[in-house]
Amino acid sequence: MAKLLSCVLGPRLYRVYRDRGPARPSRDGDEAAEGAQDGSWESYYQPRTLEKHADSILALASVLWSISYYTSPLAMFYLYRKGYLTMSKVVPFSHYAGTMLLLLAGVACLRGIGRWTNPQYIQFITILEDSHRLGTPEIKKLGRPKALWESRGCGGEGGFSSEGGAGEQRRPHLPPPSAPPSYIVAHTFGRRMLYPGSVYLLQKAVMPMLLQGQARLVEEYNGKRAKLLACDGNEIDTMFVDRRESSEPHGKKLVICCEGNAGFYEVGCLPTPLDAGYSVLGWNHPGFAGSTGVPLPQNEANAMDVVMQYAIHRLGFPPEDIVLYAWSIGGFTATWAAMSYPDISALVLDASFDDLVPLALKVMPESCRGLVTRTVRQYLNLNNGEQLCRYQGPVLLVRRTKDEIITTTVPEDIMSNRGNDLLLKLLQHRGGAVWRGISRGRGGEDMTPEGRRQLALFLARKHLRNFEATHCTPLPPPAFRLPWHL
């Protein structure tokens, strides 16, 4: 009976991984890799008929609930105008809702019975329970690489926590809420527009691609998945591919990838440094796929903090061997980590921006200008430029010449690309020290305006590289380069 209850309440099992042996080199043995890939997608977990149909009903109910949740403000307004929000109308509706919940509970029980009759699921739930109860490395090693399931707790490798860790003094503390309208805007459609990857319906649509991408990382590259516990209680889903023991020349360097607002490590920017031969650590924003919470700036910083501590203290990479690579909105967490861990090797920002306010004003009505500015500054303040100026290490900015997202006019107008403003702030901050050094007798008294212009252009070329593509085009592995060092 206890096992049946575990099957009813247990997570959904997606696939059972196959043993693929050691990690595959990124550029050698392509034919063998293709042969392995041909059969790797055949290991999806096959539920019995009862479990399959029950899962379909529950999935449909979940989608309908999500749609109801997002349309509830309009529905409530409509019901209020029609006079349906009265006790005589609400009581019968509550009876219908209660009946529906009982029916769904019955469907969940039927799904549990279907799982109970499946030896593959019984084996999985037994290993999972032993892992939670015993917590021994042997049990976790048995369960971790063999299966992919719906994460609900600190699973994976170790449940690493940042509480009381080295990042305690680095965490930003945002100002307390002060304006109710701004709070409502930020916590309803504001953060969902900013981070569409946290919307359940989108995650449901891309789930097959996420499962396939995660299976590829585990089966072909021997990736290790771990759930990290941030100081705010959010669980951060991560994937680590270790190249230190391989023949790759860059394997000793760890590239931590910070995804965009609709990116996941399974299908995001992680393949770029991975195929370039680096060790990589990917993670999902709070509220994305296997990570819990909501993607607000404070939570984002807390997530980045535990990822950095995990890389340093658990994976054993010293800061000077860590490279931060961010795409788009991931520049916020990357610049925060660079500012907070100044000894890292380098920072690469691809298609990123300096400040969120100009981009938010571009997509909102002019009449909402004041509200948008206050909302962003108080609750969604992604101040990448300010944080970047507090990092003194090597930096490389990748500017998309046809970027349609971070331009404030039209994609063809490269002058309105906010990457220009990010570069300008960086050079103004760092260039001040250069100009002061020149004026102290290092030839600065003889430098002409044209000479200063040439020096500024030289520094700009060293810190910025153009990539002829739109915002969402993946960066090719050969284009991934580390920044220029002085």
N, C-alpha and C positions, 0 to 999 in steps of 0.2 A: 504493500500500500504506500509506503514511503517513497519507493521508486516511481510509482504512478504519479504521486503528487509532484515529484521533481520533474517528471515529463510534462505535466500540465503547466508548471510555473517556469520551466527551463527556457533558455534562449533558443532562438531559431538557428538551426545548423544549415550553413550554406554549402560548404564543400569539405571534402577530406583531401588534404594535401598528399601528394606522392613524394617519396624520397627521390631527390634528384642528385644526390652526391654533393661534391664541393661546388662552391660558387663558380659561375661561368665567367671567364675573362670577357671583357667588354668588346674587344676587337678581334680576338682569335677564336678559331673554331666556330665560325658562323654557321657552317652547314650542320654541325652536330647540334647547335643551339636550335636551329630551325626544326630539326627532327624531334627534339624534346618538346618544342612548343606545339607541334602538331597534336600530341597526345595529352598535353597538360590540361586542356579544357574539358576533358572527359571525366574528371574526378568530382563533378558536382554531386552533392548528396541527393539521393533519390528517395523522396518520402513515399510512404505507402498512400494508397488512394484516399483513405479517411483523412490523414494529415494534410494531404495536398489540397483537397477541397475545403477543409476547415481553414487552412491558411489563406486560401483565396477569399473566403468570406470575411475573415478578419482584416485582410489587407484592404478590401473594398470599404469596410467600415472605417478603417483608419483614414483612408483618402477622403471619404465623405465628411468625417469629423474635421479634418484639416481644412477642407473647403468651407465648412460651416463656421469654423473659427475665424478665418480671414474675412468672411463676409458678414460676420455677426453685427458689426456696427450698422451696416446698411439694413440688415434684417430687423434689428431692434428699432431703428427709426421708422421703418415701414410698419411694423406691428403697432408701434405707438400711435402713428397717424391713423391707422385703421381701428384703433380702440380695442386691440386684442390683448393688451397687457392688463388684464383684470383677473381677479381671483376665479371668476366663473370660467374663464378661458384657460388660465394657467394650470389649475388643478387637473383637468382631464389630460392636458398635455404632459404633465408630470407622470401620470399613470402610464401613458404611452411610452415615455422615455424609460421608466422603470422596467416595463415589459421588454423593451428592446435590450436593455442591459442584461436582463436575465437570459434572454435568448443568446446573446453574445457570450455570456459566461458558459452556457451549455455548449456552444460551438468550441470554445477554448478547451473544455473538458474532453470533447470528442477528438480534438487535435492531440491532446495528451494521450488518449488511448491509442491513437494511431502511432504515436512515437513509441509508446510502451511495447508495441508489437514489432518494432523495428530493431533488430540486434545492433545495427550500426549506431543508432541514436542512443541505445542503452549503453554501449561502450563509451560513447562520447560523454554522456552525462555522468557516468561513473568516474571517469578520469577528471572531469571538471569538479565534481564534488570532493574528490580526494585532494585535488590541488588547493581548493579553498580550505579544507579541513586540516590537511597536513602541512601544506606550504613548503614541501621539501623540493630542492632543485631537481631531483630525479623525476618526481611526479610532474613538475612544471615543464621539464624538458620533454617528457613523454607527450603532454597535451598540447604544448604551444605550436610546434611546427606541423602538426598533423591535421588541424582543422581550423576552419574560419567560421565564427558564429557571431550572432548579434550581441555586441558588447553591452553589458549593463553594470559591470563592476570593475574593480581594479584587477583586470586579467593581464595576460601577457607576461612579460618578463620582469618580475620583481616588484611592481607597483611602487616605483620610485617616488618619493615625496620631497617637496621643497620646504616643508614647514621647518622653521628654525634654521634654514640653510644659509649659505653665503649671500644669497640675494636679498635678505631681509631688509638691509639698509638701502638697496637700490630701487625697491618697488616705488613707482610713482603713486602719489595719493591725490586723486582728482578732487576739485572743490565740491562741497556738498551741493545738492540740488537747490535751486532758488526760484526758478520760474516754472510754474505748473504747465503752461502751454508748451514750453520747450521740452519739458520732461515727457509729456504725452506724445509729442511728435517724435522724439528720439526713440522711445520705447515701443512705438507701434510700427508705423511704416518706415520711420527713419533708418533704424538699424537694419531693417530687412532690405531696403533699397541699397544701403551701403554694403551689406554682406548677403547677397542673394543666395549664396551657398548654404546659409543656415535655414532656408525655407524648406520645410518637409517635402512639399510637392516636388521641388527640384531634385532633392536628394533621392526621392523615390524614382524619378525619371532616369537618373544617371547611375542608379545602383548596379545594374549589370556591368557597366564599364568600371565601376569601382571594384567590384568583385574580381573582374578579370585582371585589372591592374595590380591588385594586391596579390593575387595568385602568381602573377608573373614575377613580382619582386621576391616572393617566398620560394617558389619552385625553381626559378632560373638563377637567381642571385643569392639564394640562401639568406634572404632578409629576415631580420628578427623584429617582431612586433612587440611593443611594450605600451602599457598604460601608465602614465605619470600623473601623480596627484599634486596639483598646484596648491598654493597656500590658501586659495579661496574655495577649495573643495572640488573644483572642476577636474575631470579626468581627461587627460590629453593623449590622444591616440598617436603613436609614433611608429616609424619603420626605419630600421638601421641596416645598412649594407656595409660590411667590413671588407676593405680591400688591403689591409695592412700586411697580410701574409701572401698576397698575390704578387705577380710580376709587374703589375701596373706601376709606372714611375711616379704617379701622383697618389698612390694608395695610402701613403702616410698622412695625407691631408684629409681632414673631415670637412665636408661642405654641408652646412645646415641650411635647408631650403625653407623659405617663408613664402607661402602660396598667396595667390591673389584672392579677391573677394568671392570668387566662385570656383576656386581651385582646391583640389584635394591632392595629398601626396601620391595617391594611387594613379592619378592622370594629369598631374600638374607639371611644374617646372623641374621636378626631381630627376627625370630621365636625362636632362642636359648634362649636369655634372657626373651622373652615373655612367653614361656612355662615354664621357671624357676620361674615365679611369679613376675618379676620386672615390674615397669612402663618403657615403652620404647618410644624412639623418633628416628624414622628412617628418612633418607633424601637421595635424589638422587643427584649424582654428576652433575655439570653443563653440559648440553647437554644430560643427561640421562632422557628418558621418559618425565615426566612433568616439568623437570628443563630446563631452557634456558641457552645459552652460550656454551662455549667450555671448556673441562677439562684440563686447564693448572695450574701449581702450584699456581700462584697468584690468579686465580679464585677459586681454591680449598680452599685456606686459607680464602678468603673472604666469601665463602659459609659456611665454618665451623664457622667463626666468628658470622655470623647472626644466625646460628643454636644455638650456645651457648647463645647468648643474648636472643633469643626467649625462651630458656629453663629457663633462670634465671629470666628475667623480665616479661615475659608474662605467662609462665606456673607456675612460683612461686617456682622453686626448687633452694635452696641455693647450691652454688658450692660444699659444703661438702657432699651433697646428690646425686651428679652426678658421674656416672661411665662411662668412655669412653671404648667402645668395638669396636675393628677394626679387619677386616679380610683383609689379603694380602696388597694390595696397599692402603687400607684405613688407614694403619698405618701412612701415611704421615700427613693426616689431624688430626688424633687422637693425634700424638705426638706434632703437632703444637698447638693444643688446650690445651694439658697438659702443654706445655711450656708457653703458654700465659695466662692460667687460672690455676695457680699453686695450688689453694686451692681445686681443685676437689678431690673427695674421692679416686679414683683409676683409673688405666689404665690397660686394658687387650688387648694384641696384639696377634692375632691368625694368624699363617702362614705368618708373616711379615718378613721384611728384613732390613738391615742397610743402604744400598746404592744401587742406581739403576744401576750405571755404570757396575759392574761385571755381572749383569744379562743381560744388553743390549749387552755387548760384547759377551756373550755366544751365542746369536741368530743371530749375524751379522758376515759377513765375516771378516777375520783377516786383509785384506787390508783396511778395513774401520775403523780400530781401532781409529785412530786419530780423524776422523770426528765424530764418534759415541761419543767419550769421550767429545769433545767440545760441541756437540749438547746437550747432557744430562746436562752437567755442566751449560750451559748458559740458556737453555729453559725448561728442564724437570728434574730439580735437586731435586729429592726426597731424601733428606738427613735425613732419619728417625733417624739414630743413633746419629747424632749431636743434633737433637731436643730432643731426649729422654734424653740425658745427662743433659739437662737444666731443667728437671723436677725431683723434689726431693721426690715425693710421692710414694705410693705403686705401684709396677709394677709386672705384671705376663705375661710371654711369653709362648705361646703354640706352640710347635714345632711338625710339622707333620713328622713322621719318614719315610714316603714314599713319601714325597713331590717331585713332578716332575717339579715344576715351579721355585722355588727359590733355587734350587740346581744348582751348576755351572758345574757339571760333569754328573752323572747319578742319578736317583731317589733313588737307593739303597745306594748311598754314603752319609750317613748322615753327614759326616765330612765336606762336601762341602755346607751344608745348610747354607744360609746367616743368618738364625736365630741365629746360633752360634756366628757369628760376632757381631750381635746386642747385644747378651748377654755379650760377651766379652767387648764391649765398655761400656756397663752399669756397669759391675763389676769393670772395670779399673777406671772408673770415681768415682764410689761410694766407691770402695775398697781403693782408695788412702786415704780417710778420716779415714777408719778403721785402715789401717797400721800406719798412723800418730798417731792415738789415742793409739795404742798398744805401739808404740815406746816412748810414753811420760810417761812411768812408770806404765802401766796397765798390767804388766806381759809380755810385748813384748820382754824384754831383754832375757827371758828364753824360748821363743817360737822357736822351732826347725823348719827346713824347712818342715818336715812332718806335724807339727802342722799348719803351714801357708797353706799347701796344703789342709788339712782337713777343715780349715776355708773357703777357697775358694770354695771347693766342697759343703760345707753347704750352703753358699750364693747362689751358682748356683742352687742347688735343690730348694731353697725357691723362686727363681725368674723364674724358667723354669719348665714346665711340658710337658712331651711327650704325643702325641696322635697318636695311631697306625692307620694312615689313609693317603690318598693322599691329594693333595692340596685342591680339590674342595668338599671333603666330609663334609657335615654339622656337626658342633660340637653339640653333643647331649646335651640337657638341663642339665642333671646331671653333665656333665663335665665342665659346666660354673661355675667357682668359683672366688671369689674376691681374690686379692693378699694378700700375707703375710704382716702383719704390724709388725714393730719393737716394 
